[in-house]
Amino acid sequence: MFFEKVVDSLHVKENIDIYITGSNAYMLSGDLATLLTGRYVEISMLPLSFKEYVEITGIPKEQAFSEYMKTGGFPYIAVMDRTDEKVEIYLEGIYNTVIVRDIEDRQARKEMNCGKRKITDITLLKTIARYLASVIGSPISIKSITNYLISSGRKVSANTVSDYVDALTESFIFYSVDRFDIVGKQLLKVNKKLYMVDLGLRNHILPRKRYDLGFSIENIVFFELLRRGNKVNIGKYGSTEVDFVAQKQGVIVYYQVTADMTAEETFEREMRPLKEIKDNYEKIVLTLDHFSLGNYDGIKVINVIDWLLENQI
């Protein structure tokens, strides 16, 4: 293939800026990255933020949030006639492009380069994608995915499952998040979580529409933290868990995310991990609830919609 060499040859010319777009990690994992080492800047792109979605659609923020959770934030969604049928057709086109064409094309390139094609069963790939979409925000492992597939009647090895999950994360459909031991200040290798790049895509591929509010909000918050330039992990503090540990320029912020905090039991559950952390970094609970907002011994409870609409420097 001569694409990489053409790009490299153009790069040495004066007064030329080159912009290359790609939909998977292959773009910067092969010959192109080798040829351009130290001479490129990678810019990760995500679907529209909620703030961008509101600005484009011009609809009230509460209505916009409900639609955003249902249809997602791919740019054309914000300007199209958002009837259920038209949205489904549009999302099906994106899904098939990424799952079928993009991943298959990448596997074909692998086959040419090293004679090994790991992804051979698109039906299995879609089955794994649906399962991962159904468990966003929950601890997951290759073993648990393999066990699910075996219990569903699929004979599959853990190595195969690992290859297929890698294909889905390399295509940026799913993002893997490591757990971080807040006391030990180290990453943990077990019980990672996955989040899906777009909730509209998630709702599209699940066999039954699942607008599970808590995990949907958590998914939105995760990607907003990425947009704001944070490195994001799941926090572990003793036996408790913090939804997100966001680090940016050496500053840490701890986040809990919940749909509603009006029940006393829920309030205590969300606050407990943050109360136990003894450092002085900011601690925030994000919720749709309007009745529990305030400052509780230094822990801020903020409406998630207002937080998403904040202006960022």
For each residue, the residues with C-beta under 8 A, 3 or more apart:
1: 4 31 109
2: 5 6
3: 6 7 32
4: 1 7 8 30 31 32 35
5: 2 8 9 35
6: 2 3 9 10
7: 3 4 10 11 18 20 32 35 36
8: 4 5 11 12 35 36
9: 5 6 12 13
10: 6 7 13 16 18
11: 7 8 16 18 36 39
12: 8 9
13: 9 10 16
14:
15:
16: 10 11 13
17:
18: 7 10 11
19:
20: 7 27 32
21: 45
22: 26 27 28
23: 97 98 102 171 172
24: 27 102 103 106 170 171 172
25: 28 29 170 171 172
26: 22 29 30 106 109 170
27: 20 22 24 30 32 33
28: 22 25 32 33 40 42
29: 25 26 33
30: 4 26 27 33 34 109 113
31: 1 4 34 35
32: 3 4 7 20 27 28 35 36
33: 27 28 29 30 36 37 40
34: 30 31 37
35: 4 5 7 8 31 32
36: 7 8 11 32 33 39 40
37: 33 34
38:
39: 11 36
40: 28 33 36
41:
42: 28
43:
44: 226
45: 21
46: 49 197 223 226 227
47: 72 73 74 75 197 198 223
48: 52 53 56 73 74 75 77 78
49: 46 52 53 73 223 224 227 308
50: 53 54 64 65 68 73 220 224 305 308 309
51: 54 55 308 309 310
52: 48 49 55 56 73 78
53: 48 49 50 56 57 64 68 73 78
54: 50 51 57 58 59 61 64 309
55: 51 52 58
56: 48 52 53 75 78 79
57: 53 54 64 67 78 79
58: 54 55
59: 54 63 64 67
60: 63 64
61: 54 64 65 305 309
62: 65 66 305
63: 59 60 66 67
64: 50 53 54 57 59 60 61 67 68
65: 50 61 62 68 69 305 308
66: 62 63 69 70
67: 57 59 63 64 70 71 82
68: 50 53 64 65 71 72 73 199 220
69: 65 66 199 211 213 216 217 220
70: 66 67 199 200 203 211
71: 67 68 77 82 87 199 200 203
72: 47 68 77 91 198 199 200 201 202 203
73: 47 48 49 50 52 53 68 77 78 198 199 200
74: 47 48 77 90 91 94 198 200 201
75: 47 48 56 78 79
76: 79 80 90
77: 48 71 72 73 74 80 82 87 90 200
78: 48 52 53 56 57 73 75
79: 56 57 75 76
80: 76 77 86 87 90
81: 86
82: 67 71 77 86 87
83: 86 87
84: 87 88
85: 88 89
86: 80 81 82 83 89 90
87: 71 77 80 82 83 84 90 91 200
88: 84 85 91 92 204
89: 85 86 92 93
90: 74 76 77 80 86 87 93 94
91: 72 74 87 88 94 95 200 201 204
92: 88 89 95 96 204
93: 89 90 96 97
94: 74 90 91 97 98 201
95: 91 92 98 99 201 204 205
96: 92 93 99 100 101
97: 23 93 94 100 101 102
98: 23 94 95 101 102 103 171 173
99: 95 96 102 103 122 125 126 129 171 173
100: 96 97 103 104 122
101: 96 97 98 104 105
102: 23 24 97 98 99 105 106 171
103: 24 98 99 100 106 107 119 122 125 167 168 171
104: 100 101 107 108 119 122
105: 101 102 108 109
106: 24 26 102 103 109 110 167 170 171
107: 103 104 110 111 117 118 119 120 167
108: 104 105 111 112 117
109: 1 26 30 105 106 112 113
110: 106 107 113 114 116 117 118
111: 107 108 114 115 116 117
112: 108 109
113: 30 109 110
114: 110 111
115: 111
116: 110 111
117: 107 108 110 111 120
118: 107 110 163 164 167
119: 103 104 107 122 125 163 164 167
120: 107 117
121: 124 125
122: 99 100 103 104 119 125 126
123: 126 127
124: 121 127 128 149 154 156 160 164
125: 99 103 119 121 122 128 129 164 167 168
126: 99 122 123 129 130 205
127: 123 124 130 131 149 152 154
128: 124 125 131 132 145 149 161 164 165 168
129: 99 125 126 132 133 168 173 174 205
130: 126 127 133 134 205 206 207
131: 127 128 134 135 145 148 149
132: 128 129 135 136 140 145 165 168 174 194 196
133: 129 130 136 196 202 205 206
134: 130 131 206 210
135: 131 132 138 140 194
136: 132 133 193 194 195 196 202 215 218 219
137: 193 195 214 215 218 219
138: 135 193 215
139: 191 192 193
140: 132 135 144 145 191 192 193 194
141: 144 145 190 191 192
142: 145 146 158 161 162 165
143: 146 147 158
144: 140 141 147 148
145: 128 131 132 140 141 142 148 149 161 165
146: 142 143 149 150 156 157 158 161
147: 143 144 150 151
148: 131 144 145 151 152
149: 124 127 128 131 145 146 152 154 156 161
150: 146 147 153 154 155 156
151: 147 148
152: 127 148 149
153: 150
154: 124 127 149 150
155: 150
156: 124 146 149 150 160 161
157: 146 160 161
158: 142 143 146 161 162
159: 162 163
160: 124 156 157 163 164
161: 128 142 145 146 149 156 157 158 164 165
162: 142 158 159 165 166
163: 118 119 159 160 166 167
164: 118 119 124 125 128 160 161 167 168
165: 128 132 142 145 161 162 168 169 174
166: 162 163 169 170
167: 103 106 107 118 119 125 163 164 170 171
168: 103 125 128 129 132 164 165 171 173 174
169: 165 166 172 173 174 175 176 194
170: 24 25 26 106 166 167
171: 23 24 25 98 99 102 103 106 167 168
172: 23 24 25 169 175 197
173: 98 99 129 168 169 196 197 201
174: 129 132 165 168 169 194 195 196 197
175: 169 172 194 195 196 197 222 223 226
176: 169 192 193 194
177: 192 193 194 195 222 232 233 234
178: 187 188 189 192 233 234
179: 187 188 190 191 192 193 233 234 235 236
180: 186 187 188 233 234 235 236 245
181: 184 185 186 187 188 236
182: 185 235 236 237 242 245 277
183: 237 238
184: 181
185: 181 182
186: 180 181
187: 178 179 180 181 233
188: 178 179 180 181 191 236
189: 178
190: 141 179
191: 139 140 141 179 188
192: 139 140 141 176 177 178 179 234
193: 136 137 138 139 140 176 177 179 234
194: 132 135 136 140 169 174 175 176 177
195: 136 137 174 175 177 218 219 222 223
196: 132 133 136 173 174 175 199 201 202 219
197: 46 47 172 173 174 175 201 223
198: 47 72 73 74 201 202
199: 68 69 70 71 72 73 196 202 203 216 219 220
200: 70 71 72 73 74 77 87 91 203 204
201: 72 74 91 94 95 173 196 197 198 204 205
202: 72 133 136 196 198 199 205 206 219
203: 70 71 72 199 200 206 209 210 211
204: 88 91 92 95 200 201
205: 95 126 129 130 133 201 202
206: 130 133 134 202 203 209 210
207: 130
208:
209: 203 206
210: 134 203 206
211: 69 70 203 216
212: 215 216
213: 69 216 217 259 288
214: 137 217 218 257 258 259
215: 136 137 138 212 218 219
216: 69 199 211 212 213 219 220
217: 69 213 214 220 221 257 258 259 286 288 304
218: 136 137 195 214 215 221 222 243 257
219: 136 137 195 196 199 202 215 216 222 223
220: 50 68 69 199 216 217 223 224 304 308
221: 217 218 224 225 243 244 255 257 286 304
222: 175 177 195 218 219 225 226 232 244
223: 46 47 49 175 195 197 219 220 226 227
224: 49 50 220 221 227 228 308
225: 221 222 228 230 232 244 246 255
226: 44 46 175 222 223 229 230 232
227: 46 49 223 224
228: 224 225 248 312
229: 226 248
230: 225 226 246 247 248 253
231: 246 247 248
232: 177 222 225 226 244 245 246 247
233: 177 178 179 180 187 244 245 247
234: 177 178 179 180 192 193 241 242 243 244 245
235: 179 180 182 241 242 243 244 245 254 273
236: 179 180 181 182 188 240 241 242
237: 182 183 240 241 242 273 276 277
238: 183 276
239:
240: 236 237 272 273 276
241: 234 235 236 237 273
242: 182 234 235 236 237 245 254 255 256 273 274 277
243: 218 221 234 235 255 256 257
244: 221 222 225 232 233 234 235 254 255 257
245: 180 182 232 233 234 235 242 252 253 254 255
246: 225 230 231 232 252 253 254 255
247: 230 231 232 233 250 251 252
248: 228 229 230 231 251 253
249:
250: 247
251: 247 248 281
252: 245 246 247 279 281 282
253: 230 245 246 248 281 282 283 284
254: 235 242 244 245 246 274 277 281 282 283 284
255: 221 225 242 243 244 245 246 284 285 286
256: 242 243 270 271 273 274 284 285 286
257: 214 217 218 221 243 244 285 286 287 304
258: 214 217 261 266 270 285 286 287 289
259: 213 214 217 287 288 289
260: 263 266 287 288 289
261: 258 266 267 270 285 287 289 291 292 301
262: 266 267 289 291 292
263: 260 266 267
264: 267 268
265: 268 269
266: 258 260 261 262 263 269 270
267: 261 262 263 264 270 271 292
268: 264 265 271 272
269: 265 266 272
270: 256 258 261 266 267 273 274 285 287
271: 256 267 268 274 275 285 296 299
272: 240 268 269 275 276
273: 235 237 240 241 242 256 270 276 277
274: 242 254 256 270 271 277 283 285 299
275: 271 272 297 299
276: 237 238 240 272 273
277: 182 237 242 254 273 274 281 283
278:
279: 252
280:
281: 251 252 253 254 277
282: 252 253 254 300
283: 253 254 274 277 298 299 300
284: 253 254 255 256 299 300 301 302 307
285: 255 256 257 258 261 270 271 274 299 300 301 302
286: 217 221 255 256 257 258 302 303 304 307
287: 257 258 259 260 261 270 292 293 301 302 303 304
288: 213 217 259 260 303 304 305
289: 258 259 260 261 262 292 293 303
290: 293 303
291: 261 262
292: 261 262 267 287 289 301
293: 287 289 290 301 302 303
294: 300 301
295: 298 299 300 301
296: 271 299 301
297: 275
298: 283 295
299: 271 274 275 283 284 285 295 296
300: 282 283 284 285 294 295
301: 261 284 285 287 292 293 294 295 296
302: 284 285 286 287 293 306 307
303: 286 287 288 289 290 293 306 307
304: 217 220 221 257 286 287 288 307 308
305: 50 61 62 65 288 308 309
306: 302 303 309 310
307: 284 286 302 303 304 310
308: 49 50 51 65 220 224 304 305
309: 50 51 54 61 305 306
310: 51 306 307
311:
312: 228
313:
